[in-house]
Amino acid sequence: QSDRQSCNEVNKWIINQRAILHKEAEYYVTYYWSNNRKSVALEYPSISLGLRIKNNRSNSISIEWFEAKFVGKRVFEKKRFKKPRNINTYTILEKIIMSEPEWFAQLVRDTEEELVRIRKMICILSGIKETLLNYQNIDCS
């Protein structure tokens, strides 16, 4: 019984940590959008980069960059940027922002730096959860 209790406690901790990371990711997405809108009057970038958080099937989150198309105040995805499943950064970003205004390139770099850290932590939590499930499925009879 105490083994099951311990597993439940670890599961609760994982859920709590994911919620904290989700809030932190929301902060950086908001930071990106507000600073992007504020600074656009300085020098307009040639590409509209969007940033969003999506919930995925495993009750975790995905933090994604995409090429955005604006219609009024609404944002639509024009093109999704891909990143390998177990890689926590969008390597294509550096290439995309290379010829963009410095304020925009720095905003993307600063935001992505924080998001890489969050993605790594989410990945580690997923690994802990998977290991815990494997542990619980071991037949101890």
JOGI-V837096 format. One record per pair of residues at least 24 apart in sequence whose C-alpha atoms are under 7 Angstrom apart, sorted by the first residue. I is the first residue (numbers start at 0). J is the second residue. D is the distance in Angstrom with one decimal. If there is no record, write none. Layout:
# JOGI-V837096
I:J:D  I:J:D
This chain:
# JOGI-V837096
13:124:6.3  17:121:6.8  20:117:6.4  24:114:6.8  27:110:6.4  31:106:6.9  31:110:6.5  42:100:6.5  44:99:5.6  44:100:6.1  45:99:6.7  87:115:5.4  87:118:5.7  87:119:6.0  88:115:5.6
